[in-house]
């Protein structure tokens, strides 16, 4: 079942209308853009390795512990309430390329925001940016029954950016909401992006 399509800047309450919603999957997908024609008309495939990550922030928007950065080299936070599915090197194929599983009820009380970002691995050395990616999206799925709750297609032109802040899950009282952000950023490595929040 298709979820609600959001546009940049929109927010939606996830838990208020879904009593009992506990486990969600944050799915991220992208495809390589159509390869450019090189010399002699031969297409050069843009093999871009995107990495999804979750930055778990305090109420004040701070990353208070390096273990609250969940990514391909640290696949879960200390209490396993946020778990990364693992690295996808190419973005080929249908469906989500990477997923982050979130147990909303188990997220530590000092974490108020789960910021979901994607960056291009080794972007500087490979001279790559998000202009070489198309059909990027973030979606939230109810892990029980696999119903898609929300989808946000990232349709802006992100040429020149090496990272994307896609969206965030955030606390609002006892509820959890989702905000569609879609902000381009410059960060050669996820650690550099995370440093913004220290």
ABEGO torsion letter per residue (X at the ends): XBBBBBBBGBBBBAAAABBGBABBBBBBBBBBBBBBBBBGGBBBBBBBBBBBBBBBBBAAGBBABAAABBBAABABBAAGABBBAEBBAAGBEBEBABBBBBBAAABBAABABBBBBBBBBGAAAAGBBAAABBGBBBBBBBABGGBBABBBBBABBABGBABBBABBBBBBEABBBBBBAGBBBBBABAAAAAAAAX
